[in-house]
Amino acid sequence: MTSETLEKTANILIIGSGGREYAIGLSLIKNNKGNCGASLYCCATNNNIGLINICEEIEVGDIMDFEWVYSKVKGWNINLVFVGPEKPLAFGIVDYLQEKNIKVIGPDKKNAQIESSKIFARKLMNKYNLKKYSPEYYIVDNYDENELCYIYQKLQNKFVIKPDGLTGGKGVKIFGEHLNEYVDCNNYIFDCMKDESRILIEERLEGVEFSLFTLTNGLHCLHSPIVQDYKRLNGKGTPMTGGMATISYGNSLPPFLTKEDYKTCVMINEKVIGDCHIENDSCYNGFLYGSFIKTKNGIKVIEFNCRLGDPEAINLMELLETDLIYLFKCMSNMNAFNGVYWEFRDCKSLVKYLVVPGYPMKPNNDFTLDITEDWIENRQIRWANVSLDIENVAIQPGKSRCLAVIETGTKWDTFNYIEHKVNKIISKIPKKFFWLKKIFKF
């Protein structure tokens, strides 16, 4: 199938305005190999300077207000919608727009449970013969200190506590690191259960973590290179974040994975997509993010997410060679997806996020950035949680991850060399931010 059988132009709406959405936007405008051009629009949570530069129009508002989003869809004559963040997916924005005959890249509310309910994901794996890839786990419905102590001992004090719902990558607490005594665990669970009806207590898995992304329309699947995420603020024992850094080996496998390991992850992602279809009686459309760990007992699943990761999207979109507009249009037409490829340059890549001091617990964004400074124009910067203040000609950092820096290297380059290139760019940015200084030893 050629691109000529699809529409030659499209008005694409991006929902969300972080680093992931900016990376997606850049990818949508960079290829256009098949003459499938696009005009970009954005429903944003912040006035992202990067998205301002590549979108026809961007409007800041409440992306959880689906009526407001739909008014923009109609006003901008949108043909296709890409949903970046997990929260609108979890609350059913895809269902809402599809009922109005709008084509959307993203799973519906039922399928988004794969992320919005960790318990749903574990039960799905258990029901459809993927149990051996799960850790031992316990579902806590009621607060009972005796029952909790029994679970802690059953797991030999090697466990993690996970609220069932969305926590922005910051809700998982590890016994022995974030929580040092049983009373700390009980207090955390008690506090979580004020908002969450259920808690998941899981065996703590030990090994090397990594991610595999699958792009699907529910019938056909394409799989990404492996990406590794560094979620801790600054090493062992420090707070979990949405992701401080990521690396990708391009089309090569990391040295700790075999081809069989990769095939296992592909099988798990594809089976979960099919199992969601069976369980929910609807096709899973969009991205499935499989978070895995290689243990001494083989591959295990940490969790699934119902969207493209951030900052992983920055790595992948930088190396993407396939026309993303074409892929998106194929995803909106199930019969068109078979035989399509998701191709990437065979390069290594490394991303680092810059955050405000005190992130993630007590972020302090009481400063601005001068928009006239030379470093602002660096093409390796991916803008995220920042807002352009046109009146003051300044950039106001938000309280989350503000901007990322990406660099690539050949498959023969070392990651410490690529990290040195990233740090060189960061050295030109005002020293008001915090970032993960060293991933690799120089």
N, C-alpha and C positions, 0 to 999 in steps of 0.2 A: 504494500500500500504506500502510495506517495503522498506528500503533503498537499499536492494539488487537489486531492479528494476531500481535504478539510478546508474550513474557511481560511482565506488568505490573511485576514486581519482579525484582531480580537481586542476588546476592552477587558482587561483582566483586573480584578479587584484583589488586593492583598489586605487581609485582615490581620492586624498586629503591626508593631513598628519597632521590633528589637533587632539584634544582629542577624538572627535567622531570616527575618523578613527582608532586611536589606540585602543579604546575600542572595536570596531567592530573586529579588527584583533585579539585581545586577546580572544574574544568570539569564533571566527572561529577556533582557535587552541585548545580550552580548553575542548571541549566535545567529538566530534567524536564518539558518542554512536553507530551510525549505520555503523561504518567502512567507512564512507564517508570522508576520510581524504583529506587534502588540503595543497597545497604549496602556500604561499602568496607572492605576488609581489606588488610593490607600485609605482605609478606615483605621486611624491610628490612636494609640494611647498617649503618644508624645510626638512632638514636632521634630521627628528624626531628620537631621540635616542631610543625611545620605538619601533617604527616600524622597525628600523635597526635591533633590536635584534630578531624580530619574522618573518621578511620577508627573503625569499631567496635572493631577490635583491630589492633595492630601488634606484630610480633615480630621481633627482630633475630637474624640468623643468617647462615649461609653460603648465599647464593642460588645458588651453583654446586653445592650439595648437592641434587640434584634429588629425592632421596627425602624429604629434609626438607621441601622445598617441597610435594611431593605430600601429605605428612602434614597440612600446613596446609590444602591444598585440600579434603581429605576432612573434616578436623575442623571447618572453617568452612562446609562445604556450599557451596562456590564453584561458580557457574554459568559464569563467564567470567573469563579471566586476561588481563591486559595486561602485557607484558614491556617494561620501559623500556630497560635498558642493553644494549649490543651483545654483551658477553661471554657471558651465558647463551644468547643467540640463536645465537652462533657455535658454541657447544659442544652445541647440540641440545636445549635445554629444550622447545622446541615439539614436536619429534618425541616426546620422552619423555611429555609430557602428552597429546598427541593419541592415542598408543597406549593411553592409559587413558581415552579418550573424553571428554577435557576440552577445551572450546572455548578457543582461545587467539588473541589478537591479536598477530601477529608471524610472520615467515617461518621455515620450517624450516631445518635445518642446511645443506642444499645451497644453498638460495636466499640464506641469510645470507652465503655466500661473496662476494657482491657487495661486502661490506665486509671480511670477515675475510681475503680474499685480493685485494689490489690487482691482482695479475697475472691472476687469474681474470676480474676486471672488464674489464681491457684486452683480454684474449683474446676475451671474449664480444663486446665492441664490434667487434673486428676481424672475427670470424667472421660476425656478422650485420649487416654493411654500415653500421656506425656509425664506421668507422675515421677518417673525415675530421673527426670531433669529438674525436679524441684527439690529444695531443701526440706527437711522435716519442719513442719509448721503447726501452729495452734491458733485457732480463731477464738478471740475473747469477746463475748457478747455482754457479759456482766462483770462488774468490778467485784472481785472476791480475792482477798489477799492470800488466803490459803491455796486457792487454785493457782494463783500466779506463782507462788513459791514452788508449787509442784512442777509447773512448767519450766521454771528456771533450772531446777535440779534435773529434770528430765533431759534438758538440753545441755547438761553438764556445765552450766554457766557460760556457754558459748552461744550467745544469741543476740538478735537485733530486734528492736521494737519499731513497728511501722503502722502509723495511722492508715486506715483503709482508704481514705480519699486523697485528694490532691494536696500536696504540700510544697510545690515549687522546688522539689529536690532538696528540701531542707528538713524534712520531718523524721528521717530515719535516725534512730539513736542506737549506738552500739554499747553493750554492757562491757565495762572495763576501760572504756575510753570517754564517752560522753556521760555515761551513768556508772558510778563506781560502787554503789550499794543497792541492795534490794529496795530500800526505802526510796532511793532516787528513781528507780524503775516504776515503782508503784505510784509515786507522785506524778511522774510523766504520763503514765497511762490514765490516771484519774483526770488530769488536766485535758488530755486528748479526748477522753470520752464525754467531756462536756459538749464538744462539738461533733465528735464522731460517735456513731452508735457501736462501732466495732473496731477492734485492734487486731493486728496480726503480729504474732511473736514467732520468729523464724530462727532456725539453726544458722549460726554465723558461718558463712562460706569463706574459705581461705584459698587464695590463688590470684591469678591475673585477670582483671576485668577488661572487657572490650564490648563493642557494640556493632550490630549489623542492622542495616536499614533496608527494608523491603518496600518497593513502590508497587502498588497493585490497584487493579480495578475490581478485584474480587474473583476474577477468573484467571488472569495471567499475572505473573510476578516477575519483577526485576530486582536484583540484589546489589547492594553497594560494596565497595571495599570496606575492610575493617577499620574502625576508628576507636581510639582509646581516649577516655575522658578522665581528667583530674579534677574531682569534685571538691576535695578538701581545700580549705582556704590557704593553708600553708603547711601541708604535711600531716603526718599521723597525729591524731588527737585533737586537731583543729576542727572548727565547724564545717559541716557539709554546706555546699553552695549549689547554685544551678549549674556550675561548671566553670572552673578557672582557666583551664587549658585543654587542648585536644591535639592529638597527633594521628596522622594516617600514613600508612606505608604505600599508598597508591594501590596499584593492582597486585602488588606482592603481599604475601601473608607475613604477619609479625613472626619473629623467630620462635615464639612459644606455641604457635598453632600449626597443625598439620592440615593437609587438604581434607582429610576425613573430618577433622574438627569443624572446618568451614562448611562442609556438606551437612553435618549434623545441625548447625545453626540455621542453614537454609531450610532444611527439612522442618525444624521446629517453627520457624516463622511462617512457612507456607501452610503447615498443618493448623496452626492457630488461626490463620486467616480463613481456612476452610471450616474449621470448627466453629468460628464465630458465625459463619453463614448458616451452619446447621442449627446452632443454639438460638440465634436471633432471627432467623429467616430473612436475612437481608445481607447483601454483598458488602464486604469491607472495601471501601474505596479510600485511597490516600497512602499515607506512609505508616508502616508498622516498625517500631523501634524496639529491637530485641536487645536487652542488656544482659550480657552473659559473663560467666567467669569460668576460667579453666582451672579446675581443681585436680587433686591427686586421684579423684574418682571420676574424672572426665568433665564434660561440659555440663554446667548447671545454669538455670535461668534465674537471674536476680529479679528482673521485672520486665514488663512491657510498657511502652508508651505509644499513644495513638497518633503521633505526629513526628515530624522531622525534628531532630534534636538541635539544641543550641548550646555550645558552639559547633557541634559536629557538622551542621549545615554549611558553616563557613568553609570548613575543609573540603567538603564534597562539592559544593558549588564552584569553588576555585578550580577544581580539577575536572569538572564536568565538560565533556566534549559534545554530547548529544544535545540537540536543540530542546531546551526545557519546555518551550511553548508547544512544540510538537508532542512531547510526552504528555503534557497536561491535556491537550486536545484529544489525544488517543485515550487517555484515562476516562474522559467524559463520554467516550463512545466504545463500549465494551468490545464490539466486533473488530475495532480497528487496532487493538492492542497486541494481538498475536504477531510475533515476528519482529517486534520493536526491540531495540537494544538500549541499554543504559551504559554508555561508555565514558571512561575517565582516562585522563593522562596518567601515565605510569610514573608519577612523581611522589615524593614524600611531601607532607605539609605539616605545619605546626601553627597553632593559634594560641594566643594568650589574651585573656580579658583583663581590662583595667577597671577597678572598682573604687568607690570613694572610701576614705578611711572609716573604719568601724563596721564595714559590711561583713557579714549579713545581719548582725544582731543590733547594732546601733549606728547605722550609716549616717555620715555627716557630709552633706552636699552643699555646705554654705560657702560656695565659691563659684566663679564663672570662668569661662575660657575665652580668650580674645580670638575672634573669628579671623582676624587679619594675619595671624601668625603663619609662617610657612608650613609647619608640620600638618596643619589642617588639610592641606591638599594631597597628602601622601596617599597613593592609590592602594596601599596595603592595609589601610585602616577601614574597619567595618563599624559604622556607627550603630549604637544600640540605644540604651536608655539615657538619651540626652534630648534636650529641646532647644531649638533655635529661637532666640529672643530677637526678633527683627528690629524692634525699637531701640534696643541697647546694643545691637550688633554684637551679640555675645551668645555663647553656648552655655546652657545651664545643665550640669550633670544631674541625673536622677539619683535615686537611692539604691538602684540595683546595678547590674553590670552595665558600664557606660559605653565602652568602645573596645573593640578587639583589634589585634594586629595579626596578620597572617603572612607567612613566608613559605616558599616552596624550595625544594631542592631535587636534584636527580635521585634516582633510586640508589645511586652509589654514594651520595653524600651522607654524612653522619647527622644524627639529630642534634648533636651538640653544636655542629656548624650552623644548622638552620636556626637553632635557638639563639645563637650568637647574632644572627641577622635580625631576628625579631627584637632582641634586647637593644640592638643598635638603633632601631626605629623608636622604641619606647624611650630611649635616653634623650630624644629630642622633644618628648612630650613633657609639659610642666610636671614637676615632682609633687603633685598634689594627690596622686592616685596611689593605690596599692595594687600590686600584681605578684604573681608567683615567680619569684626571681630566677630560680633554677629548677628545671625538671631533670636535666641531664648534667653529669659531671663534665666540666670542661677540661 
